[in-house]
Amino acid sequence: MNFKRTLVCGSLMISLLSCNSTTDSSNSSEKSTLKLTFNGKTKTYTDARISDGKFGSIQTIGITAGADGSDYLSLNVYGATAGTYPYKQDMSIYTQVSQVEYKTAGTVFNNYFAQMCPDKSGYRSTIGEIKILEYEAGKHAKGTFSGALIDANGDEQCNPDSISFSGEFDIAVD
């Protein structure tokens, strides 16, 4: 139960970081797009936004798309510059790593989940990364992402199937 509480606290922290942004590019230009390919299907969002945040000493860059709560993508990196941010593999590390959440067709997918099985338990993450190629705080973000996501509420928690996930973004703020 202690691990489950830690994972819930981590998820709440991600939510707080998203709400605690210092710069929000809600007024993105029409040139701002985010394209993703998930399970072989490609989708393009034209409402992509960037935000810069700080929660204590943790700096973040958030990239979100999908104004409708039933279909959205959230890419979070724990850092403040261009660079490569591998998916977070350790629950306690919040430096130079990333996390992904994607909701589509009523199902939430993450790159991470709490694994509780007879032979193993703990924080589990797929392999992947968010690569920010260009970044100017509050003005522009360009990059790519790739890896795999897991159904956050799937029945199979011990050996879940992961789904291929990749894309690119180019977000400019007016």
HUZI-V904797 format. One record per residue. N is the residue number from 1. RES is the residue in three letters. SS is DSSP state (hx for helix, st for strand, lp for the rest). Layout:
((N;RES;SS) (N;RES;SS))
This chain:
((1;MET;lp) (2;ASN;hx) (3;PHE;hx) (4;LYS;hx) (5;ARG;hx) (6;THR;hx) (7;LEU;hx) (8;VAL;hx) (9;CYS;hx) (10;GLY;hx) (11;SER;hx) (12;LEU;hx) (13;MET;hx) (14;ILE;hx) (15;SER;hx) (16;LEU;hx) (17;LEU;hx) (18;SER;hx) (19;CYS;hx) (20;ASN;lp) (21;SER;st) (22;THR;st) (23;THR;st) (24;ASP;st) (25;SER;lp) (26;SER;lp) (27;ASN;lp) (28;SER;st) (29;SER;lp) (30;GLU;lp) (31;LYS;lp) (32;SER;lp) (33;THR;st) (34;LEU;st) (35;LYS;st) (36;LEU;st) (37;THR;st) (38;PHE;st) (39;ASN;lp) (40;GLY;lp) (41;LYS;st) (42;THR;st) (43;LYS;st) (44;THR;st) (45;TYR;st) (46;THR;lp) (47;ASP;lp) (48;ALA;lp) (49;ARG;st) (50;ILE;st) (51;SER;st) (52;ASP;st) (53;GLY;st) (54;LYS;st) (55;PHE;st) (56;GLY;lp) (57;SER;lp) (58;ILE;st) (59;GLN;st) (60;THR;st) (61;ILE;st) (62;GLY;st) (63;ILE;st) (64;THR;st) (65;ALA;st) (66;GLY;lp) (67;ALA;lp) (68;ASP;lp) (69;GLY;lp) (70;SER;lp) (71;ASP;lp) (72;TYR;st) (73;LEU;st) (74;SER;st) (75;LEU;st) (76;ASN;st) (77;VAL;st) (78;TYR;st) (79;GLY;lp) (80;ALA;lp) (81;THR;lp) (82;ALA;lp) (83;GLY;st) (84;THR;st) (85;TYR;st) (86;PRO;st) (87;TYR;st) (88;LYS;lp) (89;GLN;lp) (90;ASP;lp) (91;MET;lp) (92;SER;lp) (93;ILE;lp) (94;TYR;lp) (95;THR;lp) (96;GLN;lp) (97;VAL;st) (98;SER;st) (99;GLN;st) (100;VAL;st) (101;GLU;st) (102;TYR;st) (103;LYS;st) (104;THR;st) (105;ALA;lp) (106;GLY;lp) (107;THR;st) (108;VAL;st) (109;PHE;st) (110;ASN;st) (111;ASN;lp) (112;TYR;st) (113;PHE;st) (114;ALA;st) (115;GLN;st) (116;MET;st) (117;CYS;lp) (118;PRO;lp) (119;ASP;lp) (120;LYS;lp) (121;SER;st) (122;GLY;st) (123;TYR;st) (124;ARG;st) (125;SER;st) (126;THR;lp) (127;ILE;lp) (128;GLY;lp) (129;GLU;st) (130;ILE;st) (131;LYS;st) (132;ILE;st) (133;LEU;st) (134;GLU;st) (135;TYR;st) (136;GLU;st) (137;ALA;lp) (138;GLY;lp) (139;LYS;lp) (140;HIS;st) (141;ALA;st) (142;LYS;st) (143;GLY;st) (144;THR;st) (145;PHE;st) (146;SER;st) (147;GLY;st) (148;ALA;st) (149;LEU;st) (150;ILE;st) (151;ASP;st) (152;ALA;lp) (153;ASN;lp) (154;GLY;lp) (155;ASP;lp) (156;GLU;lp) (157;GLN;lp) (158;CYS;lp) (159;ASN;lp) (160;PRO;lp) (161;ASP;lp) (162;SER;st) (163;ILE;st) (164;SER;st) (165;PHE;st) (166;SER;st) (167;GLY;st) (168;GLU;st) (169;PHE;st) (170;ASP;st) (171;ILE;st) (172;ALA;st) (173;VAL;st) (174;ASP;lp))
